[in-house]
Amino acid sequence: MRVAAWNVLTLLDRADRHERRSAIIARQLARYSIDIAALSETRLSGSSQFEEVGAVYTFFLPRIPRG
């Protein structure tokens, strides 16, 4: 089992990107065969969990109020 920590700076998507940030991160985690990763500075709020479609990763987030 491989465990990692990664400061991703943000998971917020922008209109000028062709791919979601979570898809990019999931692809990189799979590339390095990471089973569990602690992502810091994700800057997402309002969600507690989501899955990246087509990837084997589920993202869990703390419940932080918007704003």
N, C-alpha and C positions, 0 to 999 in steps of 0.2 A: 504494500500500500504506500502510495506517495502522497505526502501532504505538503502544501505550499502556502505562502503568504504573498500577496501581490497588492501593491498600491496602484489601483487602476485610474486614479484621478477623477473619473466620472463614468457613469453608465448612461448618462443622458444622451439621447439621440439628437442629431441635427438634420435638417432638411437636405444639406449638401452632401451628406454621407449616403452611399449606396447600400450600406450594410449596417444592421443594428450593432451597437457596441457589445451587447450581450452575446451576439453570434460570433463576433471576433474573439471575445474572451473565451467562449466555449471551445472554439476551434484551437486556440493556443493551448488551453488546458489539455485537450485531447492529444495535441502534437507532442507534449511533454509527458504524457501518460499520468497526469495528475488526477488522483481520485477525490481528494478533498482540498479545497482552497479557501483561505480566509481573504476576502477582498476588502480593502480599506478605501475610504474616500469615494464611495460609489455615488453619492449625492442623489440618491433616489429616496422619495418619501411616499407614504400612502399605501405601499404594497407590503405584504408580509412574505409572499412566496410567488415565484413564477418559474415556468420551465421554458427553456429555449427549444423551439420546435426543430426537430431533426438532430438534436444533440442529446447526450445522456446526462446532462447536468440540470439540477434544480437549484435556483438561486433563492436563498432565504435571507430576508432583510429584517432588521429591527423595526418595530412600529414607531415611526417618528412623525410628528405632525408636520403638515405642509407649512412652508414659510421660513 
